[in-house]
Amino acid sequence: MSQRQDSPERGAAVGGGAGEGAASLGSPVSAPSGTSRRRGGARRARCRSARGAGAARALGSSAAVTGGSSETGHTKRMDMGNQHPSIKRLHEIQKEVKEIEQQVVVFSGLPTDRDYKKLERSLTKQLFEIDSVDTEGKGDIQQARKRAAQEIERLLKELEQNANHPRRLEIEAIFKEAQSLVEREITPFYKGGNCISDEFEEGIQDIVLRLTQVKTGGKVSLRKARYRTLTKVCAVQEIIESGVKQQLSLPLSNDAHPSVSKINSVMCDVNKARGTLIALLMGVSSNDTCRHLSCVLTGLIADLDALDVCGHTEIRNYRKEVVEEINKLQKYLDLEEEADSTQAYDLAQNQSILKIEEIRKKMKEINSLLLKTENASDLFLGSRAELQGLIARLDEVSPGKNPCIREARRRAVIEVQTLITYIDLKEALEKRKMYSEQIAAEHQSHKAVWNVLGNLSQIQQEVISFDGNRTDKNYMRLEELLTKQLLALDAVDPQGDERCKTARKQAVKLAQNILYYLDMKTDEWEY
């Protein structure tokens, strides 16, 4: 017992020893007594206790802060859990409507399409679901139900507008022209022939051009509709061209090998399949389906694979060419799936378009520098070299098979070439000033042509910097000025002078090019 009682005293003595040592270092105070030591130990214990309580309070407040957000989140979850069943049901309906909305935004069909009717039914069903929600006479539920119904009505209206948009109907009208053209000319392909008239080729080209000129205003549904139609028409164009080229080298004579007869027979079936595919793409065939045609083409490949052509390189190559033709046709059957890809119909995301826009941005920087500088003679050489480099970069851009990308590249090339022409004419006019004696002895007709060229240089500068539309007064003024210069050139009489004739001809061409460029800048073309 005595040992256990002595133990706390020893602990206090140890604590007192520490305090005693500290006191002896601080001041010459005598060592404290045993009672003093016990009081000191008690004070230190209370301090330690206070510090512990402070830490606990700090931890408590920290935990309170940390737990605040989780408590708030928990409260929100409790609120959601405590929501009225009608509000919950409205939230569920709105979630389903949100998924349908994505399909409505990109819908590119017509009111007669199956997808249109499906979307319309889905939205109408959700509208009935909202109407069935019981508000129990509560104002907040009534307002929530009203807002949900208005959202569905908005989507129904947007769906109808997408399907009946004037530009969408314009696309459909052009496509119907293409259908009529195909129906008249498709018979030779059903018979395995390859006779396509020049009228058909010119008609298809015209349809492609008109489709690229349809204004979509950036509307997703119209972009998609235009892309789908263009893709089908261009596919028909490619299939026909491929068939004509392929017939130039095929088939081989049946006497070459027993397998050749079978390959020639398959080739005839491929020609018929080509005609069927065109009819399917253009929607003029009701007797076949893409799925059935795919099975037919797969069967033809299986027949070719079964042939034994070992040791006959020429025949093996012939078979390979026929297989490649079949594979090309099969790729066209996947056009509808590809058209659903945003990167396909939204050309702003296309890599070739991005490259063209990057080049145009550089061209505009050069353009701005040239127009701002009063005496640009020092810039002519460097600017011309840069612009020619831009044309080389545009030549490297691959438009693929997309006529819109091809048109975008063509227009960019014209923009760059216009700047090069502007520099060339400016440079020529500057050099002409240095030869005053020769100018005095020139033929009057030649002088008149150069006067017109000087006027055209000033007008061209205005045209390059023009940034308006065809309703602007400035556009009409520039058009009138260019017309006057053309009339002035028509009035020039070369009087048999060949040099003057050549100069006048070049000046007329320049004036026409400037006028064309002005029209191109204001035709509101888009990707």
C-alpha atoms as one frame of an Amber mdcrd trajectory, in Angstrom:
protein
   0.000   0.000   0.000   2.776   2.393   0.931   4.399   1.851  -2.404   1.167
   2.704  -4.304   0.655   5.869  -2.175   4.209   6.983  -2.723   3.887   6.705
  -6.469   1.876   9.932  -7.053   4.197  11.813  -4.800   7.124  10.637  -6.847
   5.305  11.809  -9.961   4.707  15.211  -8.338   8.291  15.320  -7.251   9.395
  14.718 -10.829   7.091  17.519 -12.041   8.329  19.762  -9.265  11.882  18.974
 -10.183  11.239  20.249 -13.683   9.635  23.417 -12.356  12.433  23.780  -9.847
  15.006  23.581 -12.595  13.144  26.211 -14.607  12.897  28.495 -11.555  16.578
  28.153 -10.809  17.319  29.220 -14.428  14.918  32.172 -14.349  15.763  33.732
 -10.953  17.625  32.978  -7.639  14.452  31.696  -5.895  14.812  28.978  -3.317
  13.410  25.547  -4.067   9.645  25.290  -3.346   8.295  23.161  -0.562   6.338
  19.904  -1.040   2.957  21.719  -0.759   4.025  24.247  -3.365   5.060  21.427
  -5.629   1.662  19.736  -5.296  -0.144  23.013  -6.034   2.085  23.560  -9.068
   1.307  20.043 -10.311  -2.438  20.700  -9.876  -2.191  23.979 -11.794  -0.367
  22.242 -14.631  -2.977  19.490 -14.679  -5.748  22.096 -14.939  -3.845  23.795
 -17.821  -3.463  20.495 -19.602  -7.163  19.834 -19.083  -8.045  23.282 -20.428
  -5.815  22.768 -23.441  -7.481  19.426 -24.079 -10.919  20.969 -23.820  -9.850
  23.753 -26.248  -8.608  21.201 -28.734 -11.831  19.283 -28.365 -13.819  22.466
 -28.971 -11.662  23.236 -32.049 -12.184  19.739 -33.401 -15.860  20.049 -32.643
 -16.206  23.308 -34.555 -14.177  21.921 -37.471 -16.364  18.871 -37.573 -19.397
  21.140 -37.505 -18.063  23.149 -40.484 -17.092  20.019 -42.396 -20.344  18.347
 -41.653 -22.342  21.441 -42.639 -22.344  20.656 -46.333 -23.092  16.993 -45.794
 -25.851  17.981 -43.408 -27.234  20.372 -46.050 -26.977  17.643 -48.689 -28.691
  15.253 -46.326 -31.408  17.839 -45.739 -31.867  18.219 -49.497 -32.128  14.487
 -49.901 -34.666  14.478 -47.090 -36.550  17.263 -48.909 -36.489  15.258 -52.145
 -37.659  12.251 -50.237 -40.437  14.301 -48.680 -41.594  15.742 -52.024 -45.193
  15.359 -53.030 -45.756  12.228 -55.211 -47.159  14.422 -58.007 -43.979  16.528
 -58.112 -41.907  13.359 -58.198 -43.940  12.057 -61.111 -43.510  15.339 -63.020
 -39.744  15.120 -62.548 -39.743  11.588 -63.962 -41.743  12.713 -67.014 -39.426
  15.704 -67.593 -36.425  13.382 -67.520 -37.980  11.241 -70.259 -38.888  14.348
 -72.278 -35.271  15.545 -72.074 -34.138  12.378 -73.845 -36.749  12.865 -76.581
 -35.658  16.504 -77.008 -32.227  15.440 -78.318 -33.933  13.515 -81.122 -36.252
  16.414 -81.958 -33.368  18.908 -82.319 -31.558  16.785 -84.922 -34.641  15.459
 -86.719 -34.123  16.063 -90.434 -37.039  14.244 -92.023 -40.521  15.119 -93.226
 -44.000  14.838 -91.625 -44.593  11.631 -93.596 -41.507   9.903 -92.167 -41.881
   7.063 -89.673 -39.456   8.725 -87.234 -41.546  11.907 -87.259 -44.686  10.002
 -86.291 -42.777   8.065 -83.639 -41.466  11.254 -82.001 -44.881  12.888 -82.229
 -46.490   9.893 -80.524 -43.840   9.836 -77.787 -44.320  13.528 -76.980 -48.111
  13.270 -77.080 -47.964  10.299 -74.715 -45.878  12.342 -72.252 -48.410  15.165
 -72.554 -51.184  12.757 -71.547 -49.033  11.550 -68.654 -48.700  15.145 -67.423
 -52.442  15.709 -67.742 -53.036  12.637 -65.572 -50.948  14.052 -62.687 -53.275
  15.018 -59.799 -52.512  18.519 -58.462 -54.964  18.212 -55.554 -55.712  21.889
 -56.038 -52.213  22.937 -54.894 -50.819  25.989 -56.663 -47.161  24.884 -56.770
 -48.057  21.534 -58.336 -50.356  23.224 -60.838 -47.537  25.586 -61.904 -45.062
  22.705 -62.220 -47.510  20.720 -64.342 -48.192  23.756 -66.526 -44.453  24.333
 -67.148 -43.901  20.666 -68.038 -46.824  20.740 -70.495 -45.521  23.958 -72.105
 -42.107  22.337 -72.652 -43.674  19.399 -74.507 -45.831  21.723 -76.595 -42.674
  23.671 -77.499 -40.980  20.458 -78.658 -44.008  19.430 -80.709 -43.944  22.836
 -82.396 -40.180  22.584 -83.047 -40.619  19.109 -84.536 -43.307  20.409 -86.866
 -41.201  23.440 -87.851 -38.158  21.256 -88.584 -40.190  19.013 -90.869 -41.969
  21.890 -92.654 -39.162  24.455 -92.796 -39.059  26.200 -96.224 -35.404  25.207
 -96.683 -36.242  21.603 -95.785 -38.982  21.592 -98.413 -36.516  23.117-100.909
 -34.088  20.253-100.247 -36.903  17.751-100.763 -37.962  19.395-104.038 -34.391
  19.151-105.393 -34.199  15.512-104.267 -37.440  14.722-106.122 -35.854  16.127
-109.290 -32.934  13.760-108.741 -35.382  10.875-108.273 -37.086  11.664-111.574
 -33.733  11.832-113.316 -32.663   8.466-111.886 -35.966   6.805-112.810 -35.512
   7.831-116.449 -31.894   6.709-116.692 -31.695   3.730-114.342 -33.004   1.053
-116.768 -29.593   0.411-118.404 -28.149  -0.533-115.011 -30.908  -3.043-114.333
 -30.028  -4.624-117.667 -26.325  -4.671-116.859 -25.458  -1.920-119.309 -23.308
   1.169-118.864 -24.873   3.727-121.202 -25.432   6.982-119.338 -26.394  10.081
-121.277 -24.634  13.421-120.988 -27.968  14.899-119.941 -28.018  12.663-116.854
 -24.457  13.571-115.851 -25.123  17.295-116.292 -28.411  17.001-114.411 -26.763
  15.289-111.420 -23.995  17.916-111.346 -26.590  20.698-111.345 -28.500  19.050
-108.487 -25.328  18.715-106.397 -24.493  22.387-106.980 -27.995  23.533-106.002
 -27.931  21.443-102.837 -24.645  23.007-101.731 -26.242  26.437-102.160 -29.202
  25.738 -99.850 -28.955  28.052 -96.824 -29.313  26.248 -93.485 -28.612  29.215
 -91.200 -26.618  26.878 -88.970 -29.787  24.953 -88.040 -28.779  21.388 -87.135
 -31.832  19.696 -88.655 -31.336  21.489 -91.995 -27.607  20.759 -92.067 -28.375
  17.106 -91.505 -31.090  17.013 -94.196 -28.812  18.707 -96.731 -25.944  16.342
 -95.890 -28.136  13.223 -96.205 -29.467  14.302 -99.600 -26.056  15.335-100.906
 -24.546  12.063 -99.745 -27.140  10.011-101.627 -26.883  12.003-104.861 -23.072
  11.990-104.787 -23.111   8.241-104.064 -25.224   7.678-107.190 -22.767   9.788
-109.178 -19.813   7.747-107.881 -21.520   4.381-108.457 -22.233   5.281-112.090
 -18.691   6.577-112.702 -17.223   3.471-111.081 -19.396   1.208-113.236 -18.382
   2.935-116.461 -14.667   2.833-115.623 -14.825  -0.771-114.484 -16.388  -1.914
-117.765 -13.358  -0.638-119.669 -11.081  -3.435-118.371 -13.588  -6.235-117.584
 -14.591  -8.932-118.310 -12.110 -11.561-119.568 -12.902 -14.066-122.292 -14.710
 -17.262-121.187 -12.096 -19.296-123.064  -9.279 -18.194-120.744 -10.285 -20.524
-117.869 -13.418 -22.390-116.684 -13.643 -20.049-113.658 -13.830 -16.959-115.895
 -17.355 -17.872-116.996 -18.513 -17.887-113.370 -16.725 -14.603-112.603 -18.336
 -12.987-115.676 -21.721 -14.212-114.492 -21.081 -12.693-111.038 -20.023  -9.455
-112.741 -23.404  -9.269-114.497 -25.104  -9.763-111.122 -22.931  -6.963-109.688
 -24.115  -4.613-112.450 -27.719  -5.453-111.615 -26.982  -4.945-107.907 -25.511
  -1.559-108.801 -28.783  -0.532-110.389 -30.746  -1.848-107.407 -28.509   0.080
-105.013 -29.033   3.329-106.921 -32.793   2.776-106.805 -32.658   2.130-103.039
 -30.503   5.170-102.306 -32.825   7.431-104.286 -35.998   5.877-102.847 -37.416
   4.827-106.226 -37.531   1.079-105.522 -40.255  -0.563-103.466 -39.412  -4.139
-104.446 -36.141  -4.508-102.532 -34.477  -3.623 -99.239 -30.945  -2.727 -98.197
 -30.802  -5.827 -96.016 -31.716  -8.160 -98.890 -29.212  -6.478-101.208 -26.507
  -6.859 -98.559 -27.248 -10.614 -98.395 -27.080 -10.860-102.204 -23.672  -9.118
-102.313 -22.340 -11.325 -99.498 -23.489 -14.393-101.438 -21.665 -13.202-104.571
 -18.425 -12.846-102.600 -18.908 -16.384-101.233 -19.337 -17.700-104.806 -16.107
 -15.984-105.876 -14.184 -17.295-102.868 -15.205 -20.851-103.785 -13.520 -20.662
-107.206 -10.170 -22.383-107.718  -7.878 -20.007-109.607  -4.503 -21.181-108.274
  -1.618 -20.617-110.666  -3.550 -18.135-112.816  -2.406 -14.657-111.805  -4.489
 -12.826-114.414  -7.711 -14.606-113.410  -6.957 -14.154-109.712  -6.512 -10.411
-110.271  -9.774 -10.356-112.244 -11.580 -12.016-109.343  -9.963  -9.563-106.938
 -11.255  -6.592-108.972 -14.785  -7.991-108.920 -14.604  -8.533-105.127 -13.428
  -4.939-104.688 -16.424  -3.724-106.734 -18.772  -5.669-104.463 -17.107  -4.270
-101.334 -17.541  -0.723-102.672 -21.250  -1.301-103.147 -21.596  -2.681 -99.621
 -20.077   0.509 -98.183 -22.856   2.598 -99.728 -25.411   0.608 -97.750 -24.021
   2.147 -94.539 -24.625   5.744 -95.628 -27.682   6.212 -93.411 -25.761   5.230
 -90.272 -22.862   7.531 -91.170 -25.267  10.437 -91.674 -26.213  10.294 -87.989
 -22.669  11.290 -87.008 -22.481  14.974 -86.009 -18.980  15.260 -87.519 -20.465
  14.219 -90.865 -23.177  16.850 -91.301 -21.728  19.644 -89.166 -18.836  20.666
 -91.403 -17.615  23.242 -88.883 -16.034  20.241 -87.119 -14.533  18.783 -90.297
 -10.714  18.692 -90.340 -10.486  19.858 -93.972 -12.764  22.824 -93.241 -10.699
  23.701 -90.163  -7.549  23.749 -92.326  -9.252  25.950 -94.926 -10.408  28.365
 -92.221  -6.894  28.509 -90.777  -5.517  29.436 -94.228  -8.259  32.045 -94.712
  -7.397  33.586 -91.350  -3.777  34.027 -92.479  -4.962  35.445 -95.813  -7.101
  38.034 -93.987  -4.082  39.128 -91.939  -2.108  39.763 -95.146  -5.127  41.494
 -96.660  -5.475  43.818 -93.659  -1.783  44.698 -93.774  -1.890  45.521 -97.488
  -4.979  47.730 -97.239  -3.728  49.671 -94.216  -0.329  50.541 -95.717  -0.271
  53.641 -97.911   2.840  52.679 -99.877   2.745  48.909 -99.992   5.462  48.455
-102.610   7.848  47.077 -99.983   5.255  44.497 -98.967   4.432  43.299-102.482
   7.205  40.748-102.868   6.859  39.175 -99.419   3.055  39.207 -99.500   2.910
  37.593-102.933   5.231  34.793-101.797   3.084  34.203 -98.684  -0.124  34.138
-100.706   1.298  31.680-103.209   2.298  29.509-100.254  -1.308  29.625 -99.050
  -2.543  28.410-102.439  -0.092  25.507-102.213  -1.504  24.660 -98.760  -5.066
  24.798-100.111  -4.094  22.370-102.878  -3.026  19.919-100.171  -6.435  20.031
 -98.445  -8.404  16.919 -99.326 -12.108  17.587 -99.949 -12.798  13.869-100.068
 -16.103  13.230-101.817 -17.928  16.103-100.170 -18.965  18.818-102.670 -19.396
  21.368 -99.857 -15.754  21.012 -98.809 -14.701  21.175-102.452 -16.681  24.404
-102.867 -15.188  25.855 -99.641 -11.672  25.187-100.951 -12.496  26.676-104.372
 -13.801  29.875-102.801 -10.748  30.172-100.560  -8.470  29.818-103.621 -10.407
  32.614-105.382  -9.986  34.874-102.336  -6.221  34.343-102.290  -5.882  34.736
-106.078  -7.831  38.017-105.907  -5.267  39.409-103.481  -2.411  38.273-105.724
  -4.085  40.012-108.700  -4.513  43.164-106.617  -0.776  43.164-105.781   0.205
  42.513-109.408  -1.931  45.386-110.704  -0.682  47.796-108.031   2.898  46.894
-108.851   2.308  47.327-112.594   0.751  50.780-112.061   3.682  51.856-109.853
   6.217  50.765-112.466   4.308  52.533-115.239   4.813  55.890-113.486   8.564
  55.508-113.963   8.292  55.543-117.782   6.697  58.934-118.508   8.447  59.361
-121.905   7.210  56.028-123.232   3.701  56.829-121.964   3.642  60.077-123.956
   4.394  58.164-127.174   1.807  55.448-126.519  -1.245  54.836-128.678  -4.323
  56.683-127.343  -6.300  53.461-127.136  -3.567  51.873-125.023  -3.578  54.884
-122.681  -7.351  54.573-122.336  -7.009  50.921-121.271  -4.411  51.858-118.645
  -6.691  54.605-117.308  -9.418  52.001-116.854  -6.927  49.666-115.129  -6.079
  52.468-112.698  -9.782  52.870-111.889 -10.185  49.105-111.518  -7.317  49.006
-109.011  -9.117  51.505-106.754 -12.460  49.702-107.137 -10.819  46.339-106.427
  -9.402  47.690-103.168 -12.917  48.709-102.120 -14.350  45.340-103.163 -11.727
  43.450-101.154 -12.522  45.470 -98.028 -16.319  45.338 -98.608 -18.161  43.437
 -95.876 -21.873  43.754 -96.544 -24.704  42.172 -98.521 -26.470  42.817-101.802
 -29.030  45.128-100.248 -26.322  47.618 -99.185 -26.067  50.856-101.149 -22.296
  50.403-101.294 -22.740  47.058-103.069 -24.924  48.646-105.732 -22.448  51.532
-106.101 -19.506  49.137-106.606 -21.500  47.053-109.083 -22.369  50.196-111.045
 -18.741  51.389-111.062 -17.543  48.041-112.419 -20.241  48.066-115.100 -19.119
  51.556-116.163 -15.514  50.359-116.503 -16.664  47.475-118.696 -18.588  49.926
-120.890 -15.511  52.175-121.066 -13.428  49.216-122.263 -16.058  48.341-124.879
 -15.763  51.906-126.178 -11.987  51.628-126.685 -11.112  51.273-130.393  -7.760
  49.420-130.766  -7.537  50.571-134.409  -5.758  47.360-135.349  -3.138  47.673
-132.608  -2.522  44.107-131.343  -0.898  45.297-128.136  -3.985  47.371-127.338
  -6.314  44.460-128.177  -4.460  42.187-125.742  -4.445  44.839-123.019  -8.165
  45.527-123.438  -8.979  41.810-123.335  -7.016  41.396-120.088  -8.686  44.466
-118.568 -12.165  43.133-119.427 -11.305  39.797-117.822 -10.037  41.586-114.700
 -13.216  43.687-114.406 -15.361  40.555-114.783 -13.316  38.714-112.142 -13.716
  41.611-109.685 -17.465  41.634-110.335 -17.627  37.868-109.821 -15.651  38.175
-106.583 -18.062  40.865-105.343 -21.000  38.546-106.083 -19.253  35.631-104.383
 -18.647  37.677-101.228 -22.322  38.564-100.993 -24.057  35.298-101.964 -24.285
  34.236 -98.296 -22.847  30.804 -99.024 -22.239  28.513 -96.037 -20.740  25.107
 -95.368
